Amino acid sequence: MTALSSEDAIRDFLAGPLGLDPVGARIEFLTGGVSSTVVRVVVGGDCLVIKQALPQLGADEAWFSRPERSGIEARCANVLAGLVPGCVLPVGRIVPEAHAFTMECAPAGSDTWKADLMRGDVRPEVARAAGELLGNVHARSAAMPELATEFADRSFFIELRLEPYLLHAATRHPDLAGELSWLADRLLDQGLCLVHGDFSPKNLLVTPARGLLLLDHEVAHWGQPAFDLAFILSHLCLKGIHFRSVAYVEAAADLLVAYCEASTLADAATGTLGARTLAGLMLARVDGKSRVGYLTDDEDAIVRAMTGEMLRKCVTDVDAVLDDVRVVLARA
């Protein structure tokens, strides 16, 4: 596999597998992720994005995952194009030997929901749109059981989520290891729907038309809807703690309501497994391999104390977890 890590390598890739004339191509390496090289290219008047999975992810600690996951991402994008039309960027060419594929560029002026949230822009309509999108993915895929075979491989979910998040956090918190290991086991129970695995604000582009585009599908698998819901809610709760603002928790509540209205699997996502996964993921973003980069040491301590209490008392309802975060913010 040739790493697409330089402009020369990109030009060779354009001329070789893609069959495009690289002369005059404008090349921009995009940032924000840790698992892939992502390059925006304007060539011959067209705009395309090239994405190549990395065998070693960018993190403070050693973190490896097979780059063959690129094939899952491309397949998932094609499936999502049918499940939620207009909410993913269409895939162009797939180059398996390079663990890479191309897709259309996002509309000019698009930005990630994470960027908006970090600027303090917490619009409830975006949260509701995100909840509706996730609910539709889960409900519509659940009605297509043939997808269970296509996305039966959960090894990348283990490599990229369970081991570096929950199980790594368990090594830092021996008193919670039993609960975190229980979570990891339950998340591998017989699947119910297509699970995105990385449904987060950084992977939701807000377009100038106020639509949402979902990115980064390499952890997709047939699994438990509770994971996706807990994953996105954990990001909102942690930002609420960082900014000392309940507005982020209210956005989480808006997202949850919209999800429940759209999904046929709300009971499976919002009960005991969803609540404990939400608590576990918040702890993992402090003490797992993939840590959020914006929390201070004091905020880390708040998250540890809050989530430790949640896990020890065995929370059973996602709404109750959000209430607990509100209480913590009221004391801050």
C-alpha positions in Angstrom: 0.0 0.0 0.0 1.4 3.4 -1.0 0.7 6.0 1.6 -1.1 9.1 0.1 0.9 11.4 2.3 2.4 13.8 -0.1 1.3 15.9 -3.1 3.5 13.7 -5.4 1.8 10.6 -4.1 -1.6 12.1 -4.8 -0.7 13.1 -8.3 0.5 9.6 -9.0 -2.8 8.2 -7.6 -4.8 10.6 -9.8 -2.8 9.5 -12.9 -2.7 5.8 -12.0 -5.8 4.2 -10.5 -8.1 7.2 -11.1 -7.0 7.8 -14.7 -7.1 11.6 -14.3 -4.7 14.2 -15.6 -2.9 15.6 -12.5 -1.5 18.7 -14.2 -2.9 21.8 -12.5 -4.6 19.8 -9.8 -5.2 21.8 -6.6 -4.6 19.5 -3.6 -5.6 20.2 0.0 -5.0 17.8 2.9 -7.9 18.0 5.3 -7.6 17.7 9.1 -9.8 16.8 12.0 -9.7 13.0 12.0 -7.2 10.4 13.3 -7.9 7.3 11.3 -7.5 8.3 7.6 -5.7 10.6 5.2 -8.3 12.8 3.6 -7.5 15.0 0.6 -9.6 17.4 -1.3 -8.6 17.7 -5.0 -9.9 20.0 -7.7 -8.9 18.7 -11.1 -10.2 19.4 -14.5 -12.9 21.6 -13.1 -14.2 18.8 -10.8 -14.0 18.5 -7.0 -13.4 15.1 -5.3 -12.3 13.8 -2.0 -9.8 10.9 -1.7 -9.9 9.0 1.6 -7.3 6.4 2.6 -7.5 4.4 5.8 -4.4 4.4 8.0 -3.0 1.3 9.7 -2.0 3.3 12.7 -4.3 6.0 14.1 -3.1 9.3 15.4 -3.4 9.1 19.2 -1.2 9.6 22.3 -1.0 5.8 22.7 -0.4 3.0 20.2 -3.6 2.3 18.3 -3.7 0.1 15.2 -6.5 -1.1 12.9 -6.4 -2.9 9.6 -6.9 -0.5 6.7 -9.3 -3.0 5.0 -12.0 -1.1 6.9 -12.0 1.3 4.0 -14.1 -1.2 2.1 -16.7 -1.3 4.8 -16.9 2.5 4.8 -17.5 2.7 1.0 -20.1 -0.1 1.1 -21.9 1.7 4.0 -21.9 5.0 2.2 -23.7 3.3 -0.7 -26.2 1.7 1.6 -26.9 4.9 3.4 -27.5 6.7 0.1 -30.5 4.4 -0.2 -31.6 4.6 3.4 -31.3 8.3 3.9 -31.1 9.9 0.4 -29.2 13.2 0.2 -27.5 12.7 3.6 -24.2 11.2 2.5 -21.6 12.1 -0.1 -21.8 9.8 -3.1 -18.9 7.4 -3.5 -17.0 7.5 -6.8 -14.1 5.1 -7.4 -13.1 2.4 -4.9 -9.4 1.3 -5.1 -9.2 -1.8 -2.8 -5.4 -2.3 -3.2 -4.8 1.2 -1.8 -7.5 0.9 0.9 -8.9 4.1 -0.6 -11.9 5.5 -2.4 -13.2 8.8 -3.7 -16.4 10.7 -3.0 -18.0 14.0 -4.0 -17.0 17.2 -2.3 -19.4 18.7 0.2 -21.1 21.9 -0.8 -19.0 25.0 -0.4 -19.6 26.7 2.9 -20.3 23.4 4.8 -18.9 23.0 8.2 -18.9 20.4 10.9 -21.5 20.5 13.7 -18.6 20.2 16.1 -17.2 23.5 14.8 -20.5 25.2 15.4 -20.8 23.7 18.9 -17.3 24.7 19.8 -18.2 28.3 18.8 -21.2 28.2 21.1 -23.7 27.8 18.3 -26.1 25.3 19.8 -29.2 25.5 17.6 -31.9 23.1 18.6 -33.0 22.5 15.0 -29.6 21.0 14.2 -29.9 18.7 17.2 -33.3 17.6 16.2 -32.2 17.0 12.6 -29.3 14.8 13.9 -31.7 12.8 16.0 -34.1 12.3 13.2 -31.3 11.2 10.8 -30.0 8.7 13.3 -33.5 7.4 14.0 -34.1 6.9 10.3 -30.9 5.0 9.8 -31.7 2.6 12.6 -35.4 2.2 11.7 -35.0 1.8 8.0 -32.0 -0.6 8.3 -33.9 -2.7 10.8 -36.5 -3.4 8.2 -33.7 -4.8 5.9 -32.4 -7.9 7.7 -30.3 -8.8 4.7 -27.9 -6.1 5.8 -27.0 -8.2 8.8 -24.9 -10.4 6.6 -23.3 -7.6 4.7 -22.2 -5.9 7.9 -21.6 -8.9 10.1 -17.9 -8.1 10.6 -17.7 -6.4 14.0 -13.9 -6.7 14.3 -13.4 -3.0 13.4 -16.0 -2.0 16.0 -13.9 -4.0 18.5 -10.6 -2.5 17.3 -11.8 1.1 17.0 -14.4 1.4 19.8 -14.7 -1.3 22.4 -11.0 -1.9 23.0 -9.6 1.7 22.9 -12.7 3.2 24.6 -14.5 1.0 27.2 -11.9 -1.7 27.8 -9.0 0.8 27.9 -10.9 2.9 30.4 -11.4 -0.3 32.4 -7.6 -0.7 32.9 -7.6 2.8 34.4 -10.5 2.1 36.7 -10.3 -1.4 38.1 -13.3 -0.7 40.4 -15.4 -0.1 37.3 -13.9 -2.9 35.1 -16.7 -5.3 35.7 -19.3 -2.7 34.5 -17.3 -1.6 31.5 -16.6 -5.2 30.5 -20.3 -6.0 30.8 -21.0 -3.1 28.4 -18.5 -4.3 25.9 -20.1 -7.8 25.9 -23.6 -6.4 25.7 -22.7 -4.2 22.7 -21.7 -7.4 20.9 -25.1 -9.1 21.5 -27.2 -10.1 18.4 -27.6 -7.0 16.3 -30.8 -5.1 15.6 -29.9 -2.6 12.9 -27.1 -0.9 11.0 -24.9 0.9 13.5 -22.8 3.8 12.2 -20.2 3.5 15.0 -18.9 7.1 14.7 -22.1 9.2 14.8 -20.6 12.4 16.3 -20.6 16.2 15.7 -17.3 16.1 13.8 -18.9 13.7 11.3 -22.0 15.7 10.7 -21.6 18.5 8.1 -24.1 21.3 8.3 -24.6 22.6 4.8 -25.4 26.2 3.8 -29.0 24.9 3.1 -29.1 23.7 6.7 -29.1 20.1 5.7 -26.9 17.4 7.4 -24.3 15.2 5.7 -23.1 12.1 7.5 -19.4 11.2 7.1 -16.9 8.5 8.2 -18.6 5.1 8.1 -15.6 2.8 8.7 -16.9 1.4 12.0 -20.3 0.5 10.5 -21.7 -2.9 11.6 -24.9 -4.7 12.4 -25.3 -4.1 16.1 -26.9 -2.3 19.0 -28.6 1.0 18.3 -27.8 2.1 21.9 -24.1 2.7 20.9 -24.8 5.3 18.2 -27.3 7.2 20.4 -25.0 7.1 23.4 -22.0 8.2 21.3 -23.6 11.4 20.0 -25.1 12.2 23.4 -21.8 11.8 25.1 -20.2 14.5 22.9 -23.0 17.0 23.7 -22.8 16.3 27.5 -19.0 16.7 27.5 -19.3 20.0 25.7 -21.9 21.1 28.2 -19.4 20.4 31.0 -16.6 22.1 29.2 -18.6 25.3 28.5 -20.5 25.1 31.8 -23.7 25.4 29.8 -26.9 23.5 30.1 -27.7 24.5 26.5 -25.7 21.5 25.3 -27.6 19.1 27.5 -30.9 20.6 26.2 -29.6 20.0 22.7 -29.0 16.3 23.7 -32.6 16.2 25.0 -33.9 17.6 21.7 -31.8 15.1 19.7 -33.2 12.3 21.9 -36.8 13.3 21.4 -36.3 13.5 17.6 -34.6 10.1 17.6 -37.4 8.5 19.5 -40.0 9.9 17.1 -38.1 8.5 14.1 -36.8 5.2 15.3 -38.6 1.9 15.8 -35.8 0.8 18.2 -36.1 3.6 20.8 -36.7 1.2 23.6 -33.5 -0.7 22.9 -31.5 2.5 22.5 -32.7 4.5 25.5 -33.0 1.9 28.3 -30.3 0.3 30.5 -27.8 -0.4 27.7 -28.1 3.1 26.3 -27.8 4.8 29.7 -24.8 2.8 30.8 -23.1 3.1 27.4 -23.5 6.9 27.6 -21.9 6.9 31.1 -19.1 4.6 29.9 -18.3 6.5 26.8 -18.1 9.8 28.7 -15.5 8.2 31.0 -13.7 6.7 28.0 -13.3 10.1 26.4 -11.3 11.1 29.5 -9.4 7.8 30.2 -9.6 5.9 26.9 -7.1 6.1 24.0 -9.3 8.5 22.1 -9.6 11.5 24.5 -11.4 14.7 23.7 -8.9 17.5 23.4 -10.8 20.3 25.0 -11.4 19.2 28.6 -9.2 20.6 31.4 -7.8 18.5 34.2 -10.5 19.9 36.5 -13.2 18.9 33.9 -11.7 15.5 33.6 -12.1 15.0 37.3 -15.7 16.1 37.1 -16.4 13.6 34.4 -14.7 10.8 36.3 -16.7 11.5 39.5 -20.0 11.9 37.6 -19.7 8.8 35.4 -18.2 6.6 38.2 -21.3 7.4 40.3 -23.6 6.6 37.3 -21.9 3.3 36.6 -21.9 2.2 40.2 -25.6 2.9 40.7 -26.3 1.1 37.4 -28.3 3.9 35.6 -31.2 2.5 33.5 -32.5 5.4 31.5 -30.9 7.8 29.2 -33.2 10.7 30.3 -32.0 10.1 33.9 -28.4 10.4 32.7 -29.1 13.8 31.1 -30.8 14.8 34.4 -27.6 13.9 36.3 -25.5 16.0 34.0 -27.9 18.9 34.5 -27.4 18.5 38.3 -23.6 18.5 37.9 -23.8 21.7 35.8 -26.0 23.4 38.4 -23.3 22.8 41.0 -20.4 23.9 38.8 
